[in-house]
Amino acid sequence: MASSPYVWGIEIGRSALKALRCRVSPTDPRKLVADAFDYIEYPMMLSQADADPVALVRDALQEFTSRNKLQGDSVAVSAPGQSGLAKFIKLPPIEPRKIPDIVKYEANQQIPFPLDQVEWAWQRLAGGFEESGFVMDAEVALFAMKREQVTKALAPFEEAGVRIDVLQLAPIALVNMLVFDQLPPADPDNPPPSTVLVSIGVDSTDVVITNGLRIWQRSMPMGGRSFTKALVTEMQLTFAKAEQQKRNAARASDPRAVFKAMRPVFKEFASELQRTLNYHMGTDRSAKIGRVLLLGNAAKLRGLSDFVGKELQLDVQRLDKFAALEGSAVLSAPAFRENRLAFGTAYGLALQAAQAAVLRTNLLPKEILRDRVIAAKKPWAVAAMLGLLVAGSLNYVGWYFAWQTFDERKFVPSLAAAEKTTKDSRDAEEALRQVQQKRDQAAGWQQYLLQAHDRRFQALDMMRVVQLLLPSDKVDDPDPAQRRELVEPLDVELQLLAHE
């Protein structure tokens, strides 16, 4: 984790290493203060036939680290736009919680490699609105790089011992620079015209179009080397001589011949840019182009901006001044002023490292980020373990010394009294148990007697029922005949017994 408010944006270009050290202004968060810079030009371009790109970059990084202090600063680096994929996807109406799922689906569709072979990241862009639980007109930016390209981009820095915190595609760094430095705050209800940023590199040109809300990007297969090749072909010069003539065309022995040789490339460059703008307007018919800004040292070619503006019928100008970049020591340095058009990408990288960028995706491998999070927590974990160890040790020492003061003889009377109290308590509990047992027995006899008292009328009731069931003489019968019928046999029998 960075311990310094300063950040580095480092671009390893095809012709030079560009680096810018900045911090967010303490008085205005919409400003960036430049503290240091470095511009290290290679002895030859990386794309030349006899060049050793690995050795050239290694030497440049060694020179850079030898004269600049990076420890404690966050470092953001770029990868060429051609080495990655950038897609800006407009989403259908969708619930906010489902956006990650549809983005993953789109990633599977848009990225032409299995997702486990790439590093990819996405971010929802400004704009859109939520209605009835659905997000309308939402747009996401999706970026990806193959793992091999990520490893290739990070390898020189790992060899030089430079800790990288952010890996970003160069065109996206340019978007961050353009939005922060050149555009007013975007209003979704009244979107401004789009600004076109044309960053001319050695072998390719990055075209970025944005109004702060919508973003579009494309790389053109033309760069400053195309102008040099034209001089080599038309004027029969060596590559080094042609490069020198291109950079000093106005001071050449025959400027007219130099510009005449480059004129076809001027025209081809303007035509390619026109095709790019036409394609963009075809994909976004609501887009309006306001102005075109040129970046890159090749943009210093005299007459290029005027020629392109005339061909496109647009306001084309070089981005000679960074409006939101402060720091007079850097801005007034001759080397920076001479190469200020080459620091656009480094500026955008510094913005992201300083957490002031609009696009914050990071293509640094997740394994590296996870390991760094764990490493950042290790000191705290070790400190916590040491704290627990010290606390446990102090507790043990306290108990140890307390035990050393123990004398068994002092506790004999107290232990005996405690034993006697325990015995008395047990005896009392036993006596209470016996009394409770006798009480329960007496209650049982009482219940039995009460039940017997309740049954004293049962025998009488039973005898009454039996008597009712037996035959009996109805002496109260008013029928005399029936009575005689019952009595006369008994009288006869009694008389016979009397005679005998």
LINVEN-V497472 format. One record per residue. OMEGA is omega in whole degrees, -180 to 180 (999 if undefined). NEAR is the number of other C-alpha atoms within 12 Angstrom. D_CENTER is the distance of its C-alpha to the mean C-alpha in whole Angstrom. Layout:
# LINVEN-V497472
omega = (OMEGA | OMEGA)
near = (NEAR | NEAR)
d_center = (D_CENTER | D_CENTER)
This chain:
# LINVEN-V497472
omega = (-177 | 179 | -177 | 175 | -178 | -180 | 176 | 167 | -174 | 175 | 172 | -178 | 180 | -179 | -177 | 172 | 179 | -178 | -179 | 178 | -174 | 168 | 176 | -179 | 179 | -179 | -178 | -178 | 177 | 178 | 175 | -178 | 179 | -179 | -179 | 177 | 174 | 178 | -176 | -180 | 179 | 175 | 176 | -180 | -178 | -177 | 177 | -173 | -176 | -179 | 173 | -173 | -178 | -179 | -179 | 179 | 179 | 180 | -180 | 179 | 177 | 178 | -179 | -178 | -179 | -177 | 177 | 179 | -179 | -174 | -180 | -180 | 171 | -176 | 175 | -180 | -176 | 169 | -179 | -179 | -179 | -178 | -178 | -178 | 176 | 179 | 177 | -167 | 176 | -175 | 172 | 175 | -172 | 175 | -177 | -176 | -179 | -179 | 179 | -179 | -179 | 176 | 178 | 176 | 179 | 178 | 178 | -179 | -171 | -177 | -174 | 177 | 174 | -175 | 179 | 177 | -177 | 167 | -178 | -180 | 180 | 179 | 175 | -178 | 177 | -179 | -175 | 180 | -178 | -179 | 179 | 178 | 179 | 176 | -179 | 175 | 178 | 179 | 179 | 175 | -178 | -179 | -178 | 173 | 173 | -178 | 179 | 179 | 177 | 179 | 180 | -179 | -177 | -173 | -179 | -179 | 177 | 179 | -179 | 179 | 179 | 179 | -177 | 178 | -178 | 171 | -176 | 174 | -176 | 179 | 180 | 173 | 177 | 176 | 180 | 179 | -176 | -178 | -177 | -168 | -169 | -174 | 174 | 176 | -175 | 177 | -178 | -179 | 179 | -175 | 180 | 174 | -179 | 174 | 179 | 176 | -179 | -179 | -175 | 177 | -179 | -175 | -178 | -180 | 177 | 178 | 180 | 179 | -180 | 171 | -177 | 179 | 178 | -178 | 176 | -175 | 176 | 175 | 177 | -177 | 177 | 179 | -179 | -180 | 178 | 178 | 179 | 179 | 179 | 177 | 178 | -177 | -173 | -174 | 177 | -180 | 170 | -178 | -179 | 180 | 179 | 178 | 179 | 178 | 180 | -177 | -178 | -175 | -177 | -178 | -180 | 180 | 178 | -178 | -179 | 180 | 180 | -178 | 177 | 179 | -177 | -175 | 178 | 179 | 174 | -176 | 179 | 179 | 179 | 180 | 179 | 178 | 177 | 177 | 179 | 179 | 178 | 179 | 179 | -180 | 177 | 179 | 179 | -173 | 178 | -176 | 176 | -179 | 179 | -177 | 180 | 179 | 180 | 177 | 180 | -178 | 178 | 179 | 179 | 178 | -177 | 177 | -176 | -178 | 179 | -179 | -179 | 179 | 179 | -179 | -176 | -175 | 180 | 176 | -178 | 180 | 177 | 177 | -173 | -175 | 175 | -171 | -175 | -180 | 179 | -179 | -173 | -178 | 179 | -174 | -179 | 180 | -178 | -178 | 179 | -180 | -180 | -174 | -175 | 180 | -178 | -173 | -179 | -179 | 179 | 177 | 179 | 177 | 178 | 177 | -180 | 178 | 178 | 179 | 178 | -175 | 178 | 176 | -171 | 179 | -177 | -179 | 173 | -177 | -178 | 178 | 179 | 180 | 180 | 179 | -180 | 176 | 179 | 180 | 179 | -179 | -177 | 180 | 179 | 178 | 178 | 179 | 179 | 179 | 178 | 178 | 178 | 179 | 179 | 180 | 178 | 180 | 179 | 179 | 179 | 180 | 179 | 179 | -180 | 180 | 177 | 179 | 179 | 179 | -178 | 176 | -174 | -177 | -180 | -175 | -177 | 180 | -179 | 178 | 178 | 179 | 178 | 178 | 179 | 179 | 178 | 180 | 179 | 180 | 178 | 178 | 180 | 178 | 179 | 178 | 178 | 179 | 179 | 179 | 179 | 179 | 178 | 179 | 180 | 179 | 179 | 179 | 178 | 177 | 179 | 179 | 179 | -180 | 178 | 179 | 178 | 178 | 180 | -177 | -174 | 180 | -176 | -179 | 180 | 179 | -180 | 179 | -180 | -180 | -180 | -180 | 179 | -178 | -179 | 176 | -177 | 179 | -178 | -175 | -180 | -177 | -178 | -176 | -178 | -178 | 179 | -180 | 180 | 179 | -179 | -171 | -173 | 178 | -180 | 180 | -180 | -178 | 179 | 179 | 179 | 179 | -180 | 179 | -180 | 999)
near = (22 | 21 | 12 | 20 | 27 | 33 | 45 | 49 | 47 | 54 | 49 | 46 | 41 | 36 | 33 | 35 | 37 | 43 | 44 | 47 | 42 | 44 | 38 | 33 | 22 | 14 | 11 | 14 | 20 | 28 | 27 | 39 | 35 | 37 | 30 | 35 | 41 | 38 | 37 | 34 | 27 | 28 | 22 | 25 | 32 | 27 | 25 | 23 | 10 | 13 | 17 | 18 | 25 | 22 | 20 | 29 | 35 | 28 | 25 | 35 | 35 | 22 | 20 | 32 | 25 | 15 | 15 | 21 | 22 | 34 | 20 | 18 | 29 | 35 | 43 | 49 | 46 | 48 | 39 | 36 | 36 | 26 | 27 | 36 | 35 | 36 | 33 | 32 | 30 | 28 | 29 | 20 | 21 | 25 | 20 | 23 | 12 | 17 | 26 | 20 | 16 | 26 | 33 | 23 | 17 | 27 | 32 | 20 | 16 | 23 | 27 | 17 | 19 | 18 | 22 | 18 | 19 | 28 | 35 | 38 | 34 | 30 | 25 | 31 | 29 | 27 | 25 | 25 | 21 | 15 | 14 | 11 | 13 | 19 | 23 | 21 | 23 | 31 | 30 | 34 | 35 | 40 | 43 | 42 | 40 | 28 | 26 | 18 | 27 | 34 | 24 | 23 | 37 | 35 | 24 | 27 | 33 | 17 | 21 | 22 | 18 | 30 | 31 | 40 | 41 | 42 | 48 | 51 | 48 | 50 | 48 | 53 | 46 | 52 | 48 | 41 | 42 | 46 | 38 | 37 | 31 | 33 | 31 | 21 | 19 | 23 | 17 | 19 | 11 | 12 | 24 | 23 | 24 | 34 | 39 | 43 | 48 | 49 | 47 | 45 | 42 | 35 | 30 | 31 | 38 | 40 | 41 | 43 | 43 | 46 | 36 | 35 | 37 | 39 | 41 | 37 | 37 | 38 | 33 | 32 | 23 | 31 | 36 | 38 | 35 | 33 | 42 | 40 | 31 | 31 | 34 | 24 | 18 | 22 | 25 | 16 | 20 | 18 | 27 | 20 | 20 | 29 | 32 | 21 | 32 | 39 | 27 | 21 | 30 | 19 | 17 | 18 | 13 | 16 | 20 | 17 | 20 | 37 | 33 | 21 | 29 | 36 | 26 | 21 | 30 | 34 | 28 | 24 | 35 | 32 | 22 | 28 | 38 | 27 | 19 | 28 | 37 | 18 | 18 | 27 | 18 | 13 | 16 | 20 | 12 | 15 | 26 | 24 | 30 | 25 | 31 | 37 | 39 | 40 | 42 | 39 | 37 | 39 | 38 | 29 | 36 | 26 | 23 | 34 | 32 | 25 | 28 | 34 | 27 | 20 | 22 | 26 | 18 | 24 | 22 | 30 | 30 | 34 | 33 | 24 | 26 | 32 | 22 | 30 | 37 | 29 | 25 | 17 | 19 | 27 | 29 | 20 | 19 | 15 | 21 | 30 | 22 | 20 | 32 | 36 | 35 | 47 | 47 | 51 | 47 | 49 | 55 | 52 | 54 | 52 | 51 | 44 | 44 | 38 | 30 | 30 | 32 | 36 | 38 | 34 | 34 | 36 | 41 | 39 | 32 | 21 | 13 | 22 | 20 | 14 | 15 | 19 | 16 | 16 | 15 | 16 | 15 | 14 | 13 | 14 | 14 | 15 | 13 | 14 | 14 | 14 | 14 | 14 | 14 | 14 | 14 | 14 | 14 | 14 | 14 | 14 | 14 | 14 | 14 | 13 | 12 | 12 | 12 | 11 | 11 | 12 | 10 | 12 | 10 | 11 | 12 | 12 | 12 | 13 | 14 | 14 | 13 | 14 | 14 | 14 | 14 | 14 | 14 | 14 | 14 | 14 | 14 | 14 | 14 | 14 | 14 | 14 | 14 | 14 | 14 | 14 | 14 | 14 | 14 | 14 | 14 | 14 | 14 | 14 | 14 | 14 | 14 | 14 | 14 | 13 | 14 | 14 | 12 | 12 | 14 | 13 | 13 | 14 | 13 | 12 | 13 | 14 | 13 | 13 | 12 | 13 | 12 | 11 | 10 | 10 | 8 | 11 | 11 | 12 | 13 | 10 | 13 | 10 | 12 | 14 | 11 | 15 | 17 | 16 | 13 | 17 | 16 | 15 | 13 | 14 | 14 | 15 | 13 | 13 | 12 | 11 | 10 | 9 | 8 | 7)
d_center = (16 | 18 | 21 | 23 | 22 | 23 | 21 | 22 | 22 | 24 | 25 | 27 | 29 | 32 | 35 | 33 | 31 | 29 | 27 | 27 | 26 | 25 | 24 | 23 | 26 | 27 | 29 | 27 | 23 | 24 | 26 | 25 | 28 | 29 | 30 | 31 | 31 | 32 | 34 | 35 | 37 | 38 | 41 | 41 | 38 | 36 | 37 | 41 | 43 | 44 | 40 | 38 | 35 | 33 | 36 | 36 | 32 | 33 | 36 | 34 | 31 | 33 | 35 | 32 | 31 | 35 | 35 | 31 | 30 | 26 | 25 | 23 | 22 | 18 | 19 | 18 | 20 | 20 | 21 | 24 | 23 | 26 | 24 | 21 | 20 | 19 | 19 | 19 | 20 | 21 | 20 | 23 | 23 | 21 | 19 | 16 | 15 | 16 | 14 | 11 | 15 | 17 | 14 | 14 | 18 | 19 | 17 | 20 | 22 | 21 | 20 | 24 | 23 | 21 | 18 | 18 | 20 | 17 | 14 | 12 | 10 | 10 | 10 | 12 | 15 | 17 | 20 | 21 | 22 | 22 | 25 | 26 | 23 | 22 | 20 | 23 | 23 | 19 | 18 | 15 | 15 | 14 | 15 | 16 | 18 | 20 | 20 | 23 | 22 | 19 | 22 | 24 | 23 | 22 | 25 | 27 | 25 | 24 | 28 | 29 | 27 | 24 | 21 | 18 | 15 | 14 | 15 | 16 | 19 | 22 | 22 | 19 | 19 | 23 | 21 | 19 | 23 | 25 | 23 | 23 | 26 | 28 | 27 | 28 | 25 | 25 | 26 | 26 | 29 | 31 | 29 | 31 | 32 | 30 | 30 | 30 | 29 | 31 | 30 | 33 | 32 | 35 | 35 | 32 | 31 | 28 | 29 | 26 | 27 | 25 | 26 | 23 | 22 | 23 | 22 | 24 | 24 | 27 | 29 | 32 | 34 | 36 | 36 | 38 | 40 | 41 | 44 | 45 | 46 | 48 | 50 | 50 | 52 | 54 | 55 | 55 | 53 | 51 | 47 | 47 | 50 | 49 | 45 | 48 | 50 | 46 | 45 | 48 | 50 | 51 | 53 | 54 | 58 | 58 | 55 | 56 | 56 | 52 | 51 | 53 | 52 | 48 | 49 | 48 | 45 | 44 | 45 | 43 | 40 | 41 | 41 | 38 | 36 | 38 | 37 | 34 | 34 | 36 | 34 | 31 | 33 | 34 | 31 | 30 | 34 | 33 | 31 | 34 | 34 | 35 | 35 | 34 | 33 | 34 | 32 | 33 | 37 | 38 | 38 | 41 | 43 | 46 | 46 | 43 | 41 | 45 | 45 | 42 | 42 | 46 | 45 | 42 | 44 | 41 | 40 | 39 | 38 | 37 | 34 | 36 | 34 | 31 | 31 | 28 | 29 | 31 | 33 | 36 | 37 | 34 | 35 | 39 | 39 | 41 | 39 | 36 | 38 | 40 | 36 | 34 | 34 | 32 | 29 | 27 | 24 | 24 | 24 | 21 | 19 | 20 | 19 | 15 | 16 | 17 | 14 | 17 | 16 | 15 | 13 | 10 | 9 | 10 | 12 | 13 | 13 | 11 | 14 | 14 | 11 | 12 | 15 | 15 | 13 | 16 | 18 | 17 | 18 | 21 | 23 | 22 | 23 | 26 | 27 | 27 | 29 | 32 | 32 | 32 | 35 | 37 | 37 | 38 | 41 | 42 | 42 | 44 | 46 | 47 | 48 | 50 | 52 | 53 | 54 | 56 | 58 | 59 | 63 | 64 | 67 | 66 | 64 | 67 | 69 | 66 | 65 | 68 | 68 | 65 | 66 | 69 | 67 | 65 | 69 | 70 | 67 | 67 | 71 | 70 | 68 | 70 | 73 | 71 | 70 | 74 | 75 | 72 | 73 | 77 | 76 | 74 | 77 | 79 | 77 | 78 | 81 | 81 | 79 | 82 | 85 | 83 | 83 | 86 | 88 | 86 | 88 | 91 | 92 | 91 | 94 | 96 | 94 | 94 | 98 | 98 | 96 | 99 | 102 | 101 | 100 | 104 | 107 | 109 | 113 | 112 | 115 | 114 | 115 | 117 | 119 | 122 | 123 | 119 | 120 | 124 | 122 | 120 | 123 | 126 | 125 | 125 | 128 | 130 | 128 | 129 | 133 | 133 | 132 | 134 | 137 | 136)
